[in-house]
Structures are given as structure tokens and as C-alpha cells.
Amino acid sequence: MKHSSETEQFFQQTLNDTPKALKLQVAWSYQIADWIDEMLKARNLSQKELAKMVGTSEAAVSHWVGGGHNFTLSTIAKISAAFDADIIRVTRSCRRKKIEKA
């Protein structure tokens, strides 16, 4: 079982060395893919129908739903418009403070 332990250590070190931004990108990509898949099912639409709605190929939609796609804001906007629903929502946790002059 030494091999398994070495493999686990290698995997863990690789995961630890992966930049946080890349981890977020991958996680968000799969979350968007899941959202698209859920919306297709909820609206009883095929990938081909979504492709037509957003002006792309069925293969592209299949790639999106498969996960791991690096979505552009333009693509996210088109998908959101097709479903008439927000995929992402940007929130502001910091409020701008007025700088008072002394």
C-alpha cells in the first residue's frame, strides 16, 4: 500500500499548490454547467433548442453542460437572456464611504 500513500501525498500536494483563483474558476464553471442543465430540464428544453436560442452549436451547449468550460461574460449573458434568469449575481459587500472634508 506504499504506492497508494505516495499517490495520495502527490495528489494532496498538487491540490495544495493549485492557485485559489484556478480552484474558484473550476468550481464556478461546474456550478454554471449544473445550473444550465437544471434549467434545461425545468423548461423541458433540449440542448439543440438552447443552442438555437443563443446562436451557437449544439456541440457548444453540450460542452457547457459537460463542465469545465471557461465561460465569457458574453456567453453567460446570452444564456441568462435565453432563460430570462440570472446565472450570476454580483453583490457589493463594501459600501463606498463618503470622505468628509475636515
C-alpha angles and dihedrals in degrees: 000000000000090000091056091051092050091049091050091049091049091049092048092048091049090050091048090050094051110106115249091236091058092048089052092047092053093045093049092046091056092044090054090047090052091048092052091048092049091048092050090053094043092050094039091235129148125228087247091057092049090048090055091047093054097035100247139106128280087238090059092052090048088053091050093050091046089065134232095077116143098230119206120216087246092057092045090051092051092049092047091050092049091054094034087229136105117254092185133022122197115215129191114224094175121064120210110249122215111240107226117214114231 
